[in-house]
Amino acid sequence: MRDNSEKLRDILEAIERIDKYAVQDREAFEDNELIQNWFIQHLQII
């Protein structure tokens, strides 16, 4: 079983990755299903 520090590290990494790609505009997000799924995956980690 993973400890809390590993889980926290995963959460922080997911936040960083979302922040990196959140600079794209809403239209790019809505037009790209791959980006949508990628965001959802990282939100589930959080």
C-alpha positions in Angstrom: 0.0 0.0 0.0 1.2 3.5 -0.9 1.9 5.9 1.9 0.5 9.4 2.1 3.6 11.2 0.8 3.5 9.2 -2.4 -0.2 10.0 -2.9 0.5 13.7 -2.2 3.3 13.6 -4.7 0.9 12.2 -7.4 -1.6 14.9 -6.6 0.9 17.7 -6.9 2.2 16.2 -10.2 -1.3 16.0 -11.6 -1.9 19.7 -10.6 1.3 20.7 -12.4 0.4 18.8 -15.5 -3.1 20.3 -15.6 -1.7 23.8 -15.1 0.8 23.2 -17.9 -1.9 22.5 -20.4 -4.7 24.7 -19.0 -3.2 27.7 -20.9 -4.9 26.5 -24.1 -8.2 28.2 -24.9 -11.6 26.7 -24.2 -12.2 26.0 -27.9 -9.1 23.9 -28.2 -10.2 21.9 -25.1 -13.8 21.4 -26.4 -12.5 20.3 -29.9 -10.0 17.7 -28.6 -11.4 14.6 -27.0 -7.9 13.4 -26.1 -7.2 16.5 -24.1 -10.6 16.2 -22.3 -9.8 12.6 -21.3 -6.3 13.5 -20.3 -7.7 16.3 -18.0 -10.3 13.9 -16.5 -7.6 11.3 -15.7 -5.6 13.9 -13.9 -8.6 15.2 -12.0 -9.3 11.7 -10.9 -5.8 11.5 -9.4 -6.5 14.6 -7.4 
